[in-house]
Amino acid sequence: MSKYDTIKFNKDDIIIKSGEKPLNHFYIILKGKTTCYNDFYKSYKYNNEKGSILGLVSSTINEPYFSTIEAEEETEVIKIKTDSIINISNEELLDKIYNYLYLILETWLSKYYTILAKNKVDLYNKYDILTMIKIYKNNGYTDVVHKMASKYMHMFPDTDDADEIKKILNDIKPLEKPKHIIGTSFEFKKGYCLYSEISSSNHIYIIKSGKVGIYCILNEKQIIRNIYSEGYIINGYPPSLEYKPLLTTAIILEDSVINIISKKELVKMINKDRELRMDFIKMASIKVHNAILKIKSINTKELNKKLIIIIYSIIKMETLFNNDIKTLKSLYKIDDIKNMLNIKMSNKDICLELEKVKYIEIDSLNNINISDVKNYIEEYKNYIF
């Protein structure tokens, strides 16, 4: 690591300041300790020590820093240009970056779900499988229902609910299996369930075309985490943190073509393909950013600001690989937004509030669309940071 610049900070020096525009570099601590804190989730402060990465997420996606990092003691860091990641040949360093991004993503998602859950029971006991099955059934996701019900019977063959589960299985049919195209590529039909909250897949999914929705059941509602489109990589493996709401269900929302590989194969591809490496790091960073914006939105008191922030997060996800998108027709519905933020108002009241936000349109299916992406970002970026 000697080829990188080394910087020393004195105790109480601000290394990174929340809200400031990121520079084209990030840091790795060589010695010392820092404290990280923010304005949107004040109860969460944490320390970084030797080996910790600082400022990578914001630098990668060019979004303002979301936390302030202060030196707790004399601290020495190495400074790495973000653009140089594409040329890094040190697999140990690359693995450190990948592991850091996955851990910080799960950490912030855990904070979000902790806020979203109505009571402590929700934090430690995921709703029973039968409840989840009924919710997905009511929402029309029959392939999810069939896979969950089948898994439930396998796990608990002597359950008291056996008759009810068998009836559900008799009433619905699973969707046809994906069609193999070539190599690791498969064609999936709309509605197909890739994996569920009770049965992780141990696969990585690379979306070549179409859309995939990621969901979980919380507060007796189907909560959408994200909708991923072409270019995104989805991790079907179980989360590292043992926190039940991090378990998710993946549903094909449009007919899609997807490459299915293992985590080991993905790491090999990323280490070998420099362009994919940068795309992967941007992807992981925007997911972290999205989780943080959810926390900001749910912790914001003003309804209009809540809506502006959460829609901004959707836009940033959708435009990661295409900054030239002028308009956006999303698959996010008003009910999705309400559930994501635990809003108790009627759809009509939400519509009335959204009508006050420039460049937002609601179509006949209650999907939220953006008529001018660039001007929306320019108009409301000061609401976000």
Salt bridges, closest charged atoms under 4 A:
ASP12 OD1 - LYS11 NZ 3.45
GLU63 OE1 - HIS289 NE2 3.52
GLU63 OE2 - LYS316 NZ 2.90
GLU76 OE1 - LYS31 NZ 3.79
ASP143 OD2 - LYS147 NZ 2.64
GLU164 OE2 - LYS134 NZ 3.32
ASP171 OD2 - LYS167 NZ 2.96
GLU197 OE2 - LYS126 NZ 3.11
GLU318 OE1 - LYS211 NZ 3.75
GLU353 OE1 - LYS356 NZ 3.56
GLU378 OE1 - LYS381 NZ 3.37
GLU379 OE2 - LYS358 NZ 3.51
